[in-house]
Amino acid sequence: MIRDETCLKFTMLQTTQRLNSGSLNQRPNNMFGIIIINYNQYQLTREFLDSLTLVKNANQAMVYIADVSTNRQKIDTKKYPFKHLAVADEKNNGYAYGVNQGVKYFLKRGIDKFCVINNDVILDNNFLVEVEKGFINKHVFGGKIYYAPGYEYHKSRYKKSDLGKVIWYAGGINDWANVYTKHRGVDEVDHGQYEDEEKTDFITGCLFCFDKFVWDEVGPWDEKYFLYYEDGDYCERAKRKGFDLIYNPKIIIWHKVSQSTGGPGSSINQKYQNTNRIRFGLKYAPIKTKIHLLKEKLLPKI
């Protein structure tokens, strides 16, 4: 019996080591595809593309836009200096659907690394360089995300010199007692307190980098979530397959928080946050929390 348990632990260790290191040597380069979802937010998407134009190595960027809008507008792809920019008219089947379509698009073109990112962000000058470096020895990772200046939740709390340095995400924590994916460091001014690359519990879909090896092992993003918690779900599935989730503070963006969904507290924000929190919790939370969620879901209907 002891020998069987030892063999099982050794097999699991070998699997984790294979997932987190060995397979990386099989990949010839670190070219990656950027995937963004546009839903009736063309100005935000154009601002994102303008920001990407200004970063180092912008002429090497490869971008796929899943346009799930109900009111279509044209995006002039020829005005941008990227290596590749595609806009695909897609059904509005949710955020995860757009991500999956983007991954499939790049895989068909021989690109096996992906960076899913919101369109309501501004990019650091070294963004492409640091993401490319991240793929050298990591399978799944995110970066440091600040509030874009003027988009802070507690606007009156900060000095003018703090703007652009207020943290929105510096690693993630799963609060299983309440079923919330929390952002470490949120609303704190950055004084260098989160400068270490390290394992994290949760990576926000605002900036989520992963490769084909993860896709092959974990599968596509779960389209049943439609909006919100699809990132948390993918994180949990990746961890259960033995992947480490990594927070990389050298990859930096600024987030115009929730602009793509109408802002915090909007009807669309509340609807999908509440529904998918229950879906996520019933799938992964401890049994005590699941019982609480079932009561929360069913009692209001009685």
C-alpha positions as CSV (number, residue, x, y, z in Angstrom):
1,M,0.0,0.0,0.0
2,I,2.8,2.4,0.9
3,R,4.6,1.5,-2.3
4,D,1.5,2.2,-4.3
5,E,1.0,5.6,-2.8
6,T,4.6,6.5,-3.4
7,C,4.4,5.5,-7.0
8,L,1.2,7.6,-7.4
9,K,2.9,10.7,-5.9
10,F,6.0,10.1,-8.1
11,T,3.8,9.8,-11.2
12,M,1.9,13.1,-10.4
13,L,5.3,14.8,-9.8
14,Q,6.5,13.6,-13.2
15,T,3.4,14.9,-14.8
16,T,3.7,18.3,-13.2
17,Q,7.4,18.5,-14.2
18,R,6.5,17.6,-17.8
19,L,3.8,20.2,-18.0
20,N,5.8,23.0,-16.5
21,S,9.2,22.6,-18.1
22,G,10.0,19.8,-20.5
23,S,7.6,20.6,-23.3
24,L,8.9,24.2,-23.6
25,N,12.0,22.9,-25.3
26,Q,9.9,21.6,-28.2
27,R,8.9,25.1,-29.4
28,P,11.0,26.9,-32.0
29,N,10.1,30.5,-31.2
30,N,7.9,32.6,-29.0
31,M,5.7,34.4,-31.6
32,F,2.3,34.8,-30.1
33,G,-1.2,35.9,-31.2
34,I,-3.2,38.7,-29.5
35,I,-6.9,38.0,-29.1
36,I,-9.4,40.7,-28.3
37,I,-13.2,40.7,-28.2
38,N,-15.1,43.7,-29.5
39,Y,-18.8,44.2,-28.6
40,N,-20.1,47.6,-29.9
41,Q,-17.0,49.3,-28.4
42,Y,-15.2,50.4,-31.6
43,Q,-13.7,53.5,-30.0
44,L,-12.1,51.4,-27.2
45,T,-10.9,48.9,-29.8
46,R,-9.3,51.6,-31.9
47,E,-7.7,53.1,-28.8
48,F,-6.3,49.7,-28.0
49,L,-4.8,49.4,-31.5
50,D,-3.4,52.9,-31.2
51,S,-1.7,52.0,-27.9
52,L,-0.3,48.8,-29.5
53,T,1.1,50.8,-32.3
54,L,3.3,52.7,-29.9
55,V,5.0,49.8,-28.2
56,K,8.3,48.2,-29.0
57,N,8.2,45.7,-31.9
58,A,4.7,46.8,-32.9
59,N,5.5,45.7,-36.5
60,Q,5.8,42.1,-35.2
61,A,2.3,42.1,-33.5
62,M,-0.2,39.6,-34.7
63,V,-3.8,40.5,-33.7
64,Y,-7.2,38.8,-34.0
65,I,-10.3,40.8,-33.2
66,A,-13.5,38.8,-32.6
67,D,-16.2,41.3,-33.5
68,V,-19.4,40.1,-31.8
69,S,-21.1,43.5,-32.2
70,T,-24.8,44.0,-33.0
71,N,-24.0,47.3,-34.7
72,R,-21.1,46.7,-37.0
73,Q,-18.6,49.3,-38.0
74,K,-15.5,49.0,-40.1
75,I,-12.0,48.9,-38.6
76,D,-9.4,50.1,-41.0
77,T,-6.8,47.3,-40.7
78,K,-4.5,48.9,-43.2
79,K,-3.7,52.0,-41.1
80,Y,-1.8,49.9,-38.5
81,P,1.8,48.7,-38.8
82,F,1.3,45.2,-37.4
83,K,2.6,42.0,-38.9
84,H,-1.0,40.7,-39.0
85,L,-4.4,42.2,-38.1
86,A,-7.6,40.3,-38.7
87,V,-11.2,41.3,-37.8
88,A,-13.7,38.5,-37.9
89,D,-17.4,39.0,-37.7
90,E,-18.5,36.5,-35.1
91,K,-21.8,35.5,-33.4
92,N,-22.3,37.1,-30.0
93,N,-21.9,33.8,-28.1
94,G,-19.9,35.4,-25.2
95,Y,-16.4,36.2,-24.2
96,A,-15.1,32.6,-24.1
97,Y,-16.5,31.9,-27.5
98,G,-14.5,34.8,-28.9
99,V,-11.4,33.5,-27.2
100,N,-11.9,30.1,-28.6
101,Q,-12.4,31.4,-32.1
102,G,-9.1,33.4,-31.8
103,V,-7.1,30.4,-30.6
104,K,-8.4,28.3,-33.5
105,Y,-7.6,31.1,-36.0
106,F,-4.0,31.3,-34.9
107,L,-3.5,27.6,-34.7
108,K,-4.5,27.3,-38.3
109,R,-1.7,29.7,-39.1
110,G,0.9,27.9,-37.1
111,I,0.8,30.3,-34.0
112,D,0.8,28.2,-30.8
113,K,0.9,30.9,-28.1
114,F,-1.9,33.3,-27.3
115,C,-2.4,36.5,-25.3
116,V,-6.1,37.2,-24.5
117,I,-6.5,40.9,-23.5
118,N,-9.3,43.4,-23.0
119,N,-9.8,46.1,-25.5
120,D,-10.2,48.7,-22.7
121,V,-6.5,48.8,-21.8
122,I,-3.4,50.8,-22.5
123,L,-0.1,49.0,-23.0
124,D,3.3,49.5,-21.5
125,N,6.1,50.3,-24.0
126,N,7.7,46.9,-23.3
127,F,4.5,44.9,-23.4
128,L,5.3,42.7,-26.5
129,V,8.9,42.2,-25.4
130,E,7.9,41.0,-21.9
131,V,5.1,38.7,-23.1
132,E,7.5,37.1,-25.6
133,K,10.0,36.6,-22.8
134,G,7.3,35.1,-20.6
135,F,6.6,32.4,-23.1
136,I,10.3,31.2,-23.0
137,N,9.7,29.2,-19.8
138,K,6.1,29.6,-18.8
139,H,2.8,28.1,-20.1
140,V,0.2,30.2,-18.3
141,F,0.8,33.7,-17.0
142,G,-0.6,37.2,-16.4
143,G,0.9,40.6,-15.6
144,K,0.6,43.6,-13.4
145,I,-2.5,45.7,-14.1
146,Y,-3.0,49.3,-12.9
147,Y,-6.2,51.4,-13.1
148,A,-5.9,53.7,-16.1
149,P,-5.6,57.3,-14.6
150,G,-9.1,58.6,-13.9
151,Y,-10.7,55.1,-13.7
152,E,-9.9,54.3,-10.1
153,Y,-12.7,53.0,-7.9
154,H,-11.9,55.3,-5.0
155,K,-11.0,58.5,-6.9
156,S,-10.8,60.8,-3.9
157,R,-8.4,58.6,-2.1
158,Y,-5.3,59.3,-4.2
159,K,-2.9,62.2,-4.9
160,K,-2.4,63.3,-8.4
161,S,1.1,61.7,-8.3
162,D,-0.5,58.4,-7.5
163,L,-2.5,58.2,-10.7
164,G,-1.3,55.5,-13.1
165,K,0.3,53.7,-10.1
166,V,-2.9,52.4,-8.4
167,I,-3.0,48.6,-8.7
168,W,-6.0,46.8,-10.1
169,Y,-4.4,43.3,-10.2
170,A,-1.1,42.0,-8.9
171,G,-2.0,38.3,-8.6
172,G,-5.2,36.6,-7.7
173,I,-6.8,34.8,-4.8
174,N,-9.8,32.5,-4.8
175,D,-12.0,33.2,-1.8
176,W,-13.9,29.9,-1.7
177,A,-15.9,30.7,1.4
178,N,-17.7,33.5,-0.6
179,V,-16.8,32.4,-4.1
180,Y,-15.1,35.5,-5.3
181,T,-11.9,35.8,-7.3
182,K,-10.0,38.5,-5.5
183,H,-7.3,40.7,-6.9
184,R,-4.2,41.0,-4.7
185,G,-3.2,44.6,-4.2
186,V,-6.3,46.1,-5.6
187,D,-6.7,49.9,-4.8
188,E,-3.2,50.0,-3.4
189,V,-0.6,52.5,-4.7
190,D,2.4,50.6,-6.1
191,H,5.5,51.1,-4.0
192,G,7.2,48.0,-5.3
193,Q,5.4,45.6,-3.0
194,Y,4.5,43.1,-5.7
195,E,7.7,43.0,-7.8
196,D,8.4,39.2,-7.6
197,E,7.4,36.8,-10.3
198,E,5.5,34.0,-8.5
199,K,2.8,31.4,-8.6
200,T,-0.7,32.8,-8.2
201,D,-4.2,31.3,-7.6
202,F,-6.0,33.2,-10.3
203,I,-5.2,35.1,-13.5
204,T,-7.7,37.7,-14.7
205,G,-9.0,37.4,-18.3
206,C,-8.2,41.1,-18.7
207,L,-4.7,39.8,-19.5
208,F,-4.3,36.0,-19.9
209,C,-1.4,34.4,-21.7
210,F,-1.3,30.6,-22.5
211,D,0.0,28.3,-25.1
212,K,-1.1,25.3,-27.2
213,F,0.2,22.8,-24.7
214,V,-2.3,24.2,-22.2
215,W,-5.0,24.3,-24.8
216,D,-4.3,20.6,-25.7
217,E,-4.4,19.5,-22.1
218,V,-7.2,21.7,-20.7
219,G,-9.4,22.2,-23.8
220,P,-11.2,25.3,-24.9
221,W,-12.7,28.0,-22.6
222,D,-16.1,27.1,-21.3
223,E,-18.6,29.0,-23.4
224,K,-21.5,28.4,-20.9
225,Y,-20.2,31.3,-18.8
226,F,-20.8,33.8,-21.6
227,L,-19.3,36.7,-19.5
228,Y,-17.4,36.7,-16.3
229,Y,-15.8,33.8,-14.4
230,E,-14.7,32.1,-17.6
231,D,-11.2,33.0,-16.7
232,G,-11.5,31.6,-13.2
233,D,-12.9,28.4,-14.6
234,Y,-10.0,28.1,-17.0
235,C,-7.5,28.7,-14.2
236,E,-9.0,25.9,-12.1
237,R,-9.0,23.5,-15.0
238,A,-5.4,24.3,-15.8
239,K,-4.3,23.8,-12.2
240,R,-6.1,20.5,-12.0
241,K,-4.0,19.5,-15.1
242,G,-0.8,20.3,-13.2
243,F,0.0,23.8,-14.6
244,D,1.4,26.6,-12.5
245,L,-0.3,30.0,-12.9
246,I,2.3,32.7,-12.9
247,Y,2.1,36.4,-12.0
248,N,4.7,38.4,-14.0
249,P,5.1,42.0,-12.8
250,K,7.2,43.0,-15.8
251,I,4.2,42.7,-18.1
252,I,2.3,45.9,-17.5
253,I,-1.0,47.4,-18.7
254,W,-3.5,50.1,-17.5
255,H,-7.2,49.2,-17.4
256,K,-10.2,51.4,-18.1
257,V,-12.1,49.2,-15.7
258,S,-15.3,47.6,-17.0
259,Q,-15.7,50.1,-19.8
260,S,-16.4,47.2,-22.2
261,T,-19.4,46.1,-20.2
262,G,-20.8,49.4,-19.1
263,G,-18.8,50.0,-15.9
264,P,-19.0,48.5,-12.4
265,G,-22.5,48.0,-11.2
266,S,-24.1,48.1,-14.7
267,S,-27.0,45.7,-15.3
268,I,-24.9,43.5,-17.6
269,N,-22.1,43.5,-15.1
270,Q,-24.4,42.4,-12.2
271,K,-26.4,39.9,-14.2
272,Y,-23.5,37.8,-15.3
273,Q,-21.4,38.3,-12.2
274,N,-24.2,36.9,-10.0
275,T,-25.2,34.0,-12.3
276,N,-21.7,32.8,-13.1
277,R,-20.5,33.2,-9.5
278,I,-23.0,30.5,-8.6
279,R,-22.1,28.3,-11.6
280,F,-18.4,28.6,-10.8
281,G,-18.9,27.9,-7.1
282,L,-21.1,24.8,-7.6
283,K,-18.4,23.4,-9.9
284,Y,-15.3,24.0,-7.7
285,A,-16.1,25.2,-4.2
286,P,-16.0,23.1,-1.0
287,I,-19.3,21.3,-0.2
288,K,-20.2,23.7,2.6
289,T,-20.0,26.6,0.2
290,K,-22.0,24.7,-2.4
291,I,-24.8,24.2,0.1
292,H,-24.8,27.9,0.8
293,L,-24.9,28.7,-2.9
294,L,-27.8,26.4,-3.5
295,K,-29.8,28.1,-0.7
296,E,-28.8,31.5,-2.1
297,K,-30.0,30.4,-5.5
298,L,-33.3,28.7,-4.5
299,L,-34.6,30.5,-1.5
300,P,-35.5,33.8,-3.2
301,K,-37.8,31.8,-5.6
302,I,-39.7,30.2,-2.7
